């Protein structure tokens, strides 16, 4: 029997339940992956609570879209993967489980030098960061402001933007400043006087701004710092993007991402895995939980201050 975490009604972490289900069988063109680590992301809680709209629940829903593990069964028509292959699953559906069904095209090979925790931590944060930076137009010489530099997406965006040749200023609470400096950003504290501090950090101004928090403070500061709002992108305030005249990717944006934007998110997996294996990209793991403690993991993520990536270890 496999174990999975599911919910049958919307609500807080308390609606999550741990159940035993029959081992899944691999479909044609797919595989079954024994999950070694699964990422817990803010979007999981937003969907579970109903903050982010989703179709009505007609059957138990298993959260999670980031997973890494070992292929344990291969379906008909799959030629490129074998039992025992260590993989990362892109855009997983129902990753809070011991055994995950995935299409062969969703798999990315995990390098030997990457841990299970690192592999499961990159999906949503790195994919989001990489796609947003490329779509926004970050290139060598760009001065980039990131609102929310201490979150998982923010930390990934700092490292990727620096590799693209950008100068990065990132907002964060003072407790996270030392870490952001180590990643290559100039940290600036939130709160009264934010715009003045941001101007002092980049006297020549900002070329582009990436919002990863969606607060009025961050958005209003952005509007004071750049005249052309198309140079501002958000991954959080999607429902307000059209009204505000800024760009948005995901984050509740009613306009779907383009095939090119989705492809960028997929490309990010292999890029990040190679960088991690080479020791050129850091993944901050805040805490790991057993699968059966998924509700506690969700509470930590939804506190807004996990301090890095939170993972489930089946």
C-alpha positions, 0 to 999 in steps of 0.5 A: 500500500502507498501512503498519501496526504489528501483533503476532501474539503477546503480549509486550513492545514487541519483538513489534511489527512493521511491515508493508505491507498493501493500502489498505483500502476504505471500508465502507458507512456508513464512511470511510478516514482517512489518519492524521496522528497516533496516540496511544500509551496505556498500555492499548495495552501492557497489552493487547499484553503480556497484563496486561489480558485480551483474546480469543485472537489469531487474526489480526494485531492492530493497536494504538491507539485515538486517531487524527486525520487526513484523510478520503480515501475515503467509503463508501456511505450516508455523507452528512455527510463528504467527502474532505478533511475533517480529523477526529478518530476516536473509539474507533478500532480499530487506529490504528497505521497510515497508513490507518484504517477508521472508522464515520461516527459515530466522526468528530469534526471537527477545528477549524482551530486544533488541530494533528494532535498535539493532536487525536490526544492527547485521546481516551483521556486527556481522555475518561477524565478528563471521564467520571470527574470527572462520574461522581464528582460534581465540581462548583463548590466541590468539593475534589478530590484527584487521585493521579497528576496528572502523567500524561496523564489527571491533567493533563487532569483538573486542567484540567477540574476547575478549569473545573468550579470545583473546588479541586485537589490533585494528587500527583506527583514534585517534578520535575512540581510546577511544571507542575501549578501552572501547570495550576491544581493544588496539587502534593504529593509522593509518599512517606513522610508523604504523608497529613500533606502532603495534610492540610496542603494541604487543611485542611478535607478532601477531598470527592472523590478520583480515583485515576490510579495504583492504588498501595497508597500512593495507595489507603491514603492515600485511605482515611485522608482520606475515610470514605465510600469511594463518594467515591473513584474509580479508573481503574487499580485496577478489579479491586480496586474491589469488594473495596475498596468504591470506584468504578471506570471501566475500568482492568480493572474487570469491570463494564462502563461504562454507556451514560451513562459511555460517552457522557460519554467521547464528549462529551469530544472536542468539548469538548476540541477547542473548548477547545484551539482557544480556547487554554483547554486545554493538551496536553503532548506529550512526544515524537513518533515515526515509525510505524516506531519504534512499539516505541520509543514503547511503551517510553517510555510503559511506562517510566511517566515519558513526561512527557506524551503520546507520539504516532506520526506516520505 
